[in-house]
Amino acid sequence: MPTAIPVAKRSDAPRRRAILNGAKSIFLEHGFGGASMDEVALAAGVSKMTVYRYFASKEELFAGVITDLCDRIVVDNLEVASQQPPQQALAAFARDLVAIIFAPETVELHRIVVAESRRFPALGKFFYDSGPQGCIDVLAAYLERNRAHPDLKIDEPREAAQEFLDLLRGYPHLRLLLGLDTAPAPDEIDKRVAAAVRHLVKPNR
C-alpha cells in the first residue's frame, strides 16, 4: 500500500468528489469486502494511486463516504441557524438528519457495516466516528454554546444530543434495517421531529 503520497489539496475537490461517488456506488453494489480500490478507481475515472492519495485504505475510503453523507447536515455546524430560535434551528436540523438516516443509500451502507464489521473490525469504528459520532459532536457543541438560552432545558449537552438522535431514529430505523418496514411516512416524521424538539425546548416557547 502506498505510504508517501502527497496530501490532496482543497483545489482537488472535484476529483475527491468523483472518488467518493465512485466508492459509494461500488460499496453499494459489492459490499465492503467485495469492493476493491481498483474498482473504485475505475468508477471514479482516476488511477488507483490517485485514490490512495486521498484515502490511505479501503476503511478510510468507506469512512469518507459516510462523512460525506453526514456533512450534508452538519457542515455548517448549525451556524446557519444561529440567528433562529432554538426550536426552529433544532427542527430544521432534525428534518435534515432524518432525511439522511432513512435515505436508502444510508440504510444500505449501515447494513454493510453490520454484516461485515466482524471480518473488518475497524469498519464499525470508522462508520460510527464518521457518521453518528460526528452528528452527536456537532449537536452537543451547539447545545453547549446555547445551554443558557431561556428556551432550552439542558443539563448535559452531550447526553441531550444523544437522546435527541435516539428519538429521531427509534425502532422505525431498526425495523427498516431489518427489512421489516419502509421508511416513515411524512406524518410520522413530523411526530418524531416534534418529540425530539420537545425534549430540549421548554413548553410554551
Number of C-alpha atoms within 10 A of each C-alpha: 7 9 8 9 13 10 10 15 9 8 8 10 11 10 17 22 14 18 26 25 16 20 28 21 18 22 21 16 12 12 19 22 14 10 17 16 19 14 17 26 21 15 18 22 14 17 14 16 16 17 24 23 18 21 22 16 15 19 19 18 22 23 23 23 25 23 22 18 19 22 16 12 21 21 14 11 17 18 12 10 15 13 10 11 13 22 18 14 17 25 18 15 18 24 18 15 22 20 14 17 21 19 13 15 15 19 19 18 20 17 16 19 23 14 14 15 17 11 9 14 12 13 22 19 16 20 25 17 17 22 22 16 16 17 24 22 18 19 24 20 17 20 24 16 11 16 17 11 13 11 17 21 18 20 12 12 22 19 12 20 23 17 15 23 19 14 17 24 19 11 11 17 21 13 13 17 19 11 9 10 12 13 19 16 8 9 9 12 18 15 12 22 25 18 16 22 22 18 17 22 19 14 10 5 11
